[in-house]
Amino acid sequence: MTMKKLYNKAMRFVLLFLWLACSHAVLAQERVVSGTVKDENGAAMPGVNVLVVGTSNGTVTDASGKYSISVGSGSRLLFSFIGYTSQEVAVGASTTVDVSLKVDVTELSEIVVTGYASQEKKDLTGSVGTVKMAELTQIPSSNITNQLQGRVAGVTVTGDGRPGQPAKVRIRGFGSFLANDPLYIVDG
């Protein structure tokens, strides 16, 4: 092989390498996409999770429902919020993506909200008690905590009888050194 042929092959290899490196850099370029998330009534939604599908890159909407996130070409954004149907949107060449989320109507008896997550009631390992409003109105009382007495297993309601003092609600005893106040969820 002559020196000229060897030089031509080396140059082709270098040019091919540079072309591949440049095309990869062009394809992998990231840009910033921003927008607003609103509910179906047009109200801004703060705290909506915005995630680039297939990555761990995500953000949360601010108090006015606005977000800004860095995405690559061909990316898809996933918008999710508890109580609303998740929505996946292809970004394409857009730099602005506005989304309107719809309420996900689910019966409260099937889903239990625990902190920032939700689980089906059948998969929950703890105890969940539900009291219907019709049961509470059977006992005439101006204090709703007094109306809970005897309605859910393991719940004890005590009060010292002083006017204006709230009753104490304890679940499964008084053995905790920390606060063992219950979490109330009022639906509707």
Secondary structure, 3 states (H helix, E strand, C coil): CCHHHHHHHHHHHHHHHHHHHHHHHHHCCEEEEEEEEEECCCCECCCCEEEECCCCCEEECCCCCEEEEEEECCCEEEEECCCECCEEEECCCCCECCEEECECCCCCCCEEEECCEEEEHHHCCCCCCCCCHHHHCCCCCCCHHHHHCCCCCCEEEECCCCCCCCCEEEECCCCCCCCCCCCCCCCC
